[in-house]
């Protein structure tokens, strides 16, 4: 009897650990049919906007309050993921973790002042921020929901 009780306690502990290994932020989503972040540009082709569910690895997160994250792409570049209406944020310590996010991908020109603001949020030095003098075309993503695995 003691062995059965011990076994149930151990199994219950694994269930709790497993439940804590996935975190949802924003709208409740699942990871089914998510495409790789690296394949998003090809899927978009000439579109400037597209609804999608994407999976990727976090490269960095806004260190001020977790209001954006950068997800790695194949070519060494990153895609900035922001959160719809700033309704939610992600933990600041998720760099290197896999995420799934759903919402709208957008190709757009990002103004210098926004790029400088992002650099400040990322903890860049004043010297690095001052070097940002040109707007940049970026693939960005406005997420309704995020899963951190």
Secondary structure in CASP SS format (residue, H / E / C, confidence):
PFRMAT SS
TARGET T0000
AUTHOR 0000-0000-0000
METHOD secondary structure of the structure
MODEL  1
X C 1.00
X H 1.00
X H 1.00
X H 1.00
X H 1.00
X H 1.00
X H 1.00
X H 1.00
X H 1.00
X H 1.00
X H 1.00
X H 1.00
X H 1.00
X H 1.00
X H 1.00
X H 1.00
X H 1.00
X H 1.00
X H 1.00
X H 1.00
X C 1.00
X C 1.00
X E 1.00
X E 1.00
X E 1.00
X E 1.00
X C 1.00
X C 1.00
X C 1.00
X C 1.00
X C 1.00
X C 1.00
X C 1.00
X C 1.00
X E 1.00
X E 1.00
X H 1.00
X H 1.00
X H 1.00
X H 1.00
X H 1.00
X H 1.00
X H 1.00
X H 1.00
X C 1.00
X C 1.00
X C 1.00
X C 1.00
X E 1.00
X E 1.00
X E 1.00
X E 1.00
X E 1.00
X E 1.00
X E 1.00
X E 1.00
X E 1.00
X E 1.00
X E 1.00
X E 1.00
X E 1.00
X C 1.00
X C 1.00
X C 1.00
X C 1.00
X C 1.00
X C 1.00
X E 1.00
X E 1.00
X E 1.00
X E 1.00
X E 1.00
X C 1.00
X C 1.00
X C 1.00
X C 1.00
X C 1.00
X E 1.00
X E 1.00
X E 1.00
X E 1.00
X E 1.00
X E 1.00
X H 1.00
X H 1.00
X H 1.00
X C 1.00
X C 1.00
X C 1.00
X C 1.00
X C 1.00
X C 1.00
X C 1.00
X C 1.00
X C 1.00
X C 1.00
X C 1.00
X E 1.00
X E 1.00
X E 1.00
X E 1.00
X E 1.00
X E 1.00
X E 1.00
X E 1.00
X E 1.00
X E 1.00
X E 1.00
X E 1.00
X E 1.00
X C 1.00
X H 1.00
X H 1.00
X H 1.00
X H 1.00
X H 1.00
X H 1.00
X H 1.00
X H 1.00
X H 1.00
X H 1.00
X C 1.00
X C 1.00
X C 1.00
X C 1.00
X H 1.00
X H 1.00
X H 1.00
X H 1.00
X H 1.00
X C 1.00
X C 1.00
X C 1.00
X C 1.00
X C 1.00
X E 1.00
X E 1.00
X E 1.00
X E 1.00
X E 1.00
X E 1.00
X E 1.00
X E 1.00
X E 1.00
X E 1.00
X E 1.00
X E 1.00
X E 1.00
X C 1.00
END
